Structures are given as C-alpha cells and as structure tokens.
Amino acid sequence: GAAMTVDCDGETSDRVDVAGRLTFGGGGTLHLQCDAQDLNGKTFTLFTFESVGHPENLAGWKVIGDICDRYVVTLELDETLIRMTFKGKGTALLLQ
C-alpha cells in the first residue's frame, strides 16, 4: 500500500491540497512524526480535494509513530477533507 510521512508540531501539520480527485486505491500507512504535547482533542487537515474515489479504503489506512503510544490517532473523511484527530490514551479520574 501507499506510505506517507507527516510532520506535526502541535499547531500545524503537513497538508496536501489535491486539485481534482483523490483516490484511495487500497490501504496505506501514515507515519506521524510529532513531538508536540497536549494534542488531546486536536484535529488537523491532511488532504483537501474536490472529489474522492474509493473512500471506503480509508479504513485500511493505519497511523504509526511514537506519538501513537500516547494518543489514538484517527483519520476521518469530512466531505472534501481528510482530517487527523488525536484522543489521549489512559484513564481520567474526576476527584471531588
């Protein structure tokens, strides 16, 4: 499958703007290079495009990198965007 490396500094990330159709021919791997802290709940746009082909293949993409030890990173299709969202791993305790 396809392989892509993405840099993210916690405020911005690499982004690809496609003039036309973005087609997912199958699964792939996104290697995320990010040393930032406090990414919980943050979302970054990875791709913009006019139309998408075989969007069901996005489910076959996996995100790897050291940051995945601390966050679950998901890729989501939102009309003409592919976004990357961070959710912290672990347990939150509310003490009163």
Secondary structure as the mmCIF struct_conf table of DSSP 4:
data_model
#
loop_
_struct_conf.conf_type_id
_struct_conf.id
_struct_conf.beg_label_comp_id
_struct_conf.beg_label_asym_id
_struct_conf.beg_label_seq_id
_struct_conf.end_label_comp_id
_struct_conf.end_label_asym_id
_struct_conf.end_label_seq_id
STRN STRN1 ALA A 2 CYS A 8
BEND BEND1 GLY A 10 GLU A 11
STRN STRN2 SER A 13 SER A 13
STRN STRN3 VAL A 16 ASP A 17
BEND BEND2 ALA A 19 GLY A 20
STRN STRN4 ARG A 21 THR A 23
BEND BEND3 GLY A 26 GLY A 26
STRN STRN5 GLY A 28 CYS A 34
BEND BEND4 GLN A 37 GLN A 37
TURN_TY1_P TURN_TY1_P1 ASN A 40 GLY A 41
STRN STRN6 THR A 43 THR A 48
BEND BEND5 GLU A 50 GLU A 50
STRN STRN7 SER A 51 GLY A 53
HELX_RH_3T_P HELX_RH_3T_P1 PRO A 55 GLY A 60
STRN STRN8 TRP A 61 ILE A 64
BEND BEND6 GLY A 65 GLY A 65
HELX_RH_3T_P HELX_RH_3T_P2 ASP A 66 ASP A 69
TURN_TY1_P TURN_TY1_P2 ARG A 70 ARG A 70
STRN STRN9 TYR A 71 ASP A 78
TURN_TY1_P TURN_TY1_P3 GLU A 79 THR A 80
STRN STRN10 LEU A 81 GLY A 88
BEND BEND7 GLY A 90 GLY A 90
#
